[in-house]
Amino acid sequence: MLAHLAYVSVRKSNCTEAEIEKILASCKINNGPLDITGVLLYSDHKFIQYVEGESTSLMTLYDKIKKDERHEKAVMISYSPIAARIFPSWQMGSRKFSSDDISFVTDITSGDKDVFTKIMSGKETEGAKVQELLVKFFKK
């Protein structure tokens, strides 16, 4: 079953920009054979990751992600079946954002800001809202 999984976590101080590059390089190598696609948003203090693939592969990956020493307090905010991927060709797209100055590729509404605040706090669990908002960081 094709599914998506999204989580938010707290970035530890030992997770430098060089470590982020290692994470992304590892995703590009490992996600292709597992047929996992997705995106990673990160700030100086938070990670938000959205991945798509077979549900069993996603849960195995999430179990591994939760043990990574570069972050803590991982909270799954969305997990459900999907009809199609929204990032079909990205082993792992990425974008850094400033918690104080969030810039979206498309227009953002006050409702979007509220959803993003809920995502950042691990409180938004409606998959469609999470997907819709994360797409705004990456697609025009």
Rosetta silent file (secondary structure, phi, psi, omega in degrees, C-alpha in Angstrom):
SEQUENCE: MLAHLAYVSVRKSNCTEAEIEKILASCKINNGPLDITGVLLYSDHKFIQYVEGESTSLMTLYDKIKKDERHEKAVMISYSPIAARIFPSWQMGSRKFSSDDISFVTDITSGDKDVFTKIMSGKETEGAKVQELLVKFFKK
SCORE:     score description
SCORE:     0.000 S_00000001
   1 L     0.000  127.046  176.191    0.000    0.000    0.000 S_00000001
   2 E   -73.986  132.448 -176.718    1.352    3.400   -1.024 S_00000001
   3 E  -144.842  170.721  170.983    1.371    5.759    1.952 S_00000001
   4 E  -124.912  155.273  176.387    2.863    8.957    3.308 S_00000001
   5 E  -140.068  133.930  176.594    4.422    9.649    6.683 S_00000001
   6 E  -131.294  141.317  176.706    5.278   13.048    8.132 S_00000001
   7 E  -142.796  161.388  173.667    7.007   13.843   11.387 S_00000001
   8 E  -125.056  145.821  178.145    8.467   16.793   13.235 S_00000001
   9 E  -148.786  169.635 -179.915   11.472   16.639   15.562 S_00000001
  10 E   -98.162  124.616  178.645   13.877   18.856   17.468 S_00000001
  11 E   -76.070  128.700  179.021   17.272   19.362   15.862 S_00000001
  12 L   -80.750  158.642 -178.133   20.118   18.827   18.327 S_00000001
  13 L   -66.951  -22.394  178.027   22.998   21.268   18.565 S_00000001
  14 L   -77.031   -3.853 -179.152   25.430   18.579   17.344 S_00000001
  15 L   -92.975   90.271 -178.718   23.606   18.530   14.000 S_00000001
  16 L   -79.349  174.649  174.664   25.673   20.940   11.948 S_00000001
  17 H   -61.082  -34.513  176.417   25.078   21.977    8.343 S_00000001
  18 H   -63.071  -37.179  177.474   27.662   19.336    7.389 S_00000001
  19 H   -67.312  -37.278  176.108   25.496   16.739    9.149 S_00000001
  20 H   -60.518  -43.766  177.978   22.456   17.920    7.180 S_00000001
  21 H   -60.590  -37.866  177.037   24.440   17.360    3.990 S_00000001
  22 H   -65.469  -41.182  178.014   25.256   13.822    5.198 S_00000001
  23 H   -59.859  -48.412 -177.814   21.581   13.158    5.885 S_00000001
  24 H   -65.466  -39.659  178.002   20.596   14.315    2.394 S_00000001
  25 H   -63.676  -41.820  178.976   23.401   12.345    0.721 S_00000001
  26 H   -63.768  -41.432  177.515   22.346    9.223    2.601 S_00000001
  27 H   -60.744  -43.413 -178.262   18.716    9.734    1.547 S_00000001
  28 H   -65.084  -31.808  178.597   19.707   10.057   -2.089 S_00000001
  29 H   -79.764  -46.981 -170.972   21.664    6.794   -1.913 S_00000001
  30 H   -86.390  -29.592 -174.067   19.282    4.744    0.244 S_00000001
  31 H   -75.050  -30.968  179.676   15.814    5.951   -0.709 S_00000001
  32 H   -57.012  -55.772  179.259   15.983    5.070   -4.410 S_00000001
  33 H   -61.380  -25.181  178.788   16.283    1.299   -3.928 S_00000001
  34 H   -89.039   -3.257 -177.776   13.509    1.462   -1.300 S_00000001
  35 L    57.259   43.824  177.343   11.295    3.508   -3.672 S_00000001
  36 L  -109.277  132.072  176.928   10.920    6.236   -1.034 S_00000001
  37 E  -125.813  165.647  177.025   10.512    9.863   -2.054 S_00000001
  38 E   159.746 -164.720 -176.916    9.923   13.017   -0.075 S_00000001
  39 E  -141.404  153.632  175.788   11.179   16.275    1.360 S_00000001
  40 E  -126.162  119.718  171.347   13.012   17.549    4.419 S_00000001
  41 E  -103.047  139.264  179.746   12.374   21.016    5.809 S_00000001
  42 E  -149.375  150.641  174.821   14.722   22.147    8.518 S_00000001
  43 L  -125.586 -170.401  177.082   15.584   25.167   10.597 S_00000001
  44 L   -67.960  -16.636 -173.964   18.232   25.744   13.226 S_00000001
  45 L  -127.265  -13.677 -173.458   15.949   24.030   15.739 S_00000001
  46 E  -135.696  156.258  167.918   13.450   21.777   13.932 S_00000001
  47 E  -123.104  141.020  167.728   13.052   19.092   11.287 S_00000001
  48 E  -130.977  119.778  179.838    9.890   18.389    9.332 S_00000001
  49 E  -124.268  139.277  177.219   10.128   15.408    7.020 S_00000001
  50 E  -125.493  124.110  179.667    7.523   14.043    4.638 S_00000001
  51 E  -128.795  151.793  179.964    8.147   10.687    2.943 S_00000001
  52 E  -129.363  143.463  177.339    6.146    8.560    0.500 S_00000001
  53 E   164.453 -167.403  176.589    6.459    4.880   -0.317 S_00000001
  54 E   -65.288  138.313 -172.963    5.228    1.433    0.617 S_00000001
  55 H   -56.736  -41.003 -179.407    3.792    1.548    4.127 S_00000001
  56 H   -66.505  -37.740  177.753    6.077   -1.179    5.525 S_00000001
  57 H   -65.109  -39.222 -179.784    9.164    0.571    4.135 S_00000001
  58 H   -65.974  -41.810 -179.181    8.052    3.876    5.666 S_00000001
  59 H   -68.047  -37.887  176.090    7.527    2.383    9.112 S_00000001
  60 H   -63.362  -44.116  178.110   10.933    0.661    8.982 S_00000001
  61 H   -62.620  -44.646 -178.466   12.523    3.953    7.932 S_00000001
  62 H   -62.684  -38.925  176.552   10.715    5.886   10.663 S_00000001
  63 H   -60.078  -38.915  178.142   11.932    3.418   13.307 S_00000001
  64 H   -69.820  -43.826 -179.470   15.478    4.070   12.086 S_00000001
  65 H   -58.733  -43.354 -177.513   14.968    7.847   11.927 S_00000001
  66 H   -59.907  -25.187 -178.540   13.735    7.974   15.534 S_00000001
  67 L   -88.888   -6.780 -177.728   17.071    6.515   16.697 S_00000001
  68 L   -64.965  130.796 -175.680   19.211    9.090   14.861 S_00000001
  69 L   -76.587   -4.330 -178.083   21.338   11.055   17.351 S_00000001
  70 L   -86.797   -4.639  176.853   21.090   14.313   15.374 S_00000001
  71 E  -149.329  172.313  179.358   17.557   14.978   16.549 S_00000001
  72 E  -149.805  170.288  175.816   15.145   14.115   19.351 S_00000001
  73 E    57.673   44.180  176.991   11.461   14.145   20.256 S_00000001
  74 E   -66.862  129.798  178.888   10.264   12.830   16.888 S_00000001
  75 E  -127.046  119.248  176.226    6.479   13.081   16.661 S_00000001
  76 E   -71.278  125.008 -178.796    4.579   11.501   13.784 S_00000001
  77 E  -105.991  -15.387  179.866    2.075   14.088   12.624 S_00000001
  78 E  -162.109  135.980  175.740    0.568   12.251    9.675 S_00000001
  79 E  -155.857  119.007  179.194    0.474    8.721    8.275 S_00000001
  80 E  -165.876  162.918  175.590   -2.086    7.432    5.797 S_00000001
  81 E   -64.274  150.312  175.325   -2.590    5.745    2.432 S_00000001
  82 L  -132.523  151.874  179.491   -2.228    7.942   -0.655 S_00000001
  83 L   -80.351  -33.408 -178.276   -3.441    7.453   -4.213 S_00000001
  84 L  -153.819  156.809  178.425   -0.340    9.026   -5.781 S_00000001
  85 L   -74.839  147.879  172.148    2.945   10.600   -4.766 S_00000001
  86 L   -99.715  -13.166  174.977    3.268   14.363   -4.616 S_00000001
  87 L  -128.508   64.669 -170.212    7.089   14.174   -4.874 S_00000001
  88 L   -66.932  -22.565 -175.438    7.482   11.234   -7.297 S_00000001
  89 L  -116.446   13.014 -177.634   11.037   11.928   -8.460 S_00000001
  90 L  -108.991  108.411  174.357   12.695   13.311   -5.325 S_00000001
  91 L   -62.144  -33.453  169.996   14.685   10.846   -3.229 S_00000001
  92 L  -172.408   98.308  171.631   14.871   13.760   -0.783 S_00000001
  93 E   -75.223  158.444 -179.876   14.218   17.367   -1.615 S_00000001
  94 E  -148.070  156.124  175.498   15.256   19.849    1.034 S_00000001
  95 E  -158.043  132.855  174.388   14.827   23.425    2.091 S_00000001
  96 E   -90.713  142.215  176.795   16.072   25.356    5.075 S_00000001
  97 L  -133.734  154.297  175.227   13.708   27.829    6.634 S_00000001
  98 L   -93.671  130.025  179.320   13.983   30.439    9.324 S_00000001
  99 L   -60.584  -25.041 -177.459   11.505   29.970   12.138 S_00000001
 100 L   -89.756  -23.850 -173.923   11.107   33.747   12.239 S_00000001
 101 L  -138.509   79.903 -177.515   10.749   34.412    8.516 S_00000001
 102 L   -79.579  123.613  178.334    8.993   31.610    6.683 S_00000001
 103 L  -113.275  126.709 -179.721    9.023   32.159    2.931 S_00000001
 104 L  -105.451  152.566  178.105    6.699   30.137    0.752 S_00000001
 105 L   -71.697  -34.332 -179.385    6.934   29.710   -3.010 S_00000001
 106 L  -112.021  176.563  178.665    3.203   30.397   -3.322 S_00000001
 107 L   -62.711  146.990  178.466    0.814   32.650   -1.475 S_00000001
 108 L  -122.545  138.629  178.685    0.179   31.776    2.138 S_00000001
 109 L   -99.325  169.811  175.940   -2.986   32.449    4.031 S_00000001
 110 H   -64.572  -31.612  175.479   -3.428   33.071    7.718 S_00000001
 111 H   -63.350  -39.801  176.722   -4.935   29.568    7.858 S_00000001
 112 H   -61.508  -41.273  179.160   -1.706   28.182    6.367 S_00000001
 113 H   -62.476  -39.979  177.878    0.281   29.943    9.072 S_00000001
 114 H   -64.074  -43.347  178.330   -1.915   28.346   11.722 S_00000001
 115 H   -62.352  -43.270 -179.275   -1.438   24.888   10.169 S_00000001
 116 H   -62.920  -40.663  177.093    2.325   25.410   10.005 S_00000001
 117 H   -61.185  -40.102  177.709    2.408   26.411   13.675 S_00000001
 118 H   -66.891  -39.372  177.516    0.506   23.213   14.502 S_00000001
 119 H   -61.503  -47.586 -177.936    2.925   21.151   12.382 S_00000001
 120 H   -60.674  -30.561 -179.239    5.915   22.690   14.149 S_00000001
 121 L   -93.076    0.459  179.275    4.433   21.808   17.528 S_00000001
 122 L    77.805   18.986 -175.425    3.524   18.271   16.428 S_00000001
 123 L  -104.573  -12.745  179.208   -0.198   18.956   16.757 S_00000001
 124 L   -88.900  120.692 -176.537   -1.392   18.899   13.142 S_00000001
 125 L  -121.586    0.891  179.818   -2.384   15.364   12.209 S_00000001
 126 L   -83.154  110.011 -173.650   -4.641   15.811    9.205 S_00000001
 127 H   -52.637  -43.324 -177.489   -2.620   14.374    6.317 S_00000001
 128 H   -62.631  -39.988  179.271   -4.218   16.452    3.572 S_00000001
 129 H   -66.908  -41.748  179.108   -3.415   19.714    5.378 S_00000001
 130 H   -61.558  -49.250  179.843    0.187   18.628    6.014 S_00000001
 131 H   -58.757  -49.920 -177.162    0.665   17.630    2.364 S_00000001
 132 H   -57.985  -42.641 -177.554   -0.932   20.784    0.993 S_00000001
 133 H   -72.899  -42.036 -178.948    1.204   23.059    3.115 S_00000001
 134 H   -64.975  -33.001  177.039    4.512   21.241    2.539 S_00000001
 135 H   -60.093  -33.079 -178.048    3.969   21.380   -1.217 S_00000001
 136 H   -65.727  -20.209  176.038    3.935   25.179   -0.946 S_00000001
 137 H   -77.282  -22.165 -168.705    7.571   25.110    0.119 S_00000001
 138 H  -122.310  -24.407 -175.130    8.650   23.235   -3.004 S_00000001
 139 L  -116.093  144.441  176.745    6.257   23.637   -5.937 S_00000001
 140 L   -94.856    0.000    0.000    5.204   26.694   -7.890 S_00000001
